[in-house]
Amino acid sequence: MFVKRYGKGNRIFFGIHGWSGDHSTFDPLIRYLPEDVSLYSMDLPGFGHSPRPDEWSLDCIAAEIAAAV
């Protein structure tokens, strides 16, 4: 699964976009990140740079998100 990191801080946040978005959903927020923050932004399975999930089910997609986190 594709995950992009913004910032280099030790306070970590993980952004998950809505169904019509991708990791760039959070781009407008990047300039406001405090220096002590890292934001990890992912492409959900089947969106952006992430491959399709093995199965289009909530359990499969949730498992892939959990593995990425």
Secondary structure, DSSP 8 states (H G I E B T S, - for coil): --EEEE---SEEEEEE--TT--GGGGGGGGGG--TTEEEEEE--TTSTTS---SSSSHHHHHHHHHHH-
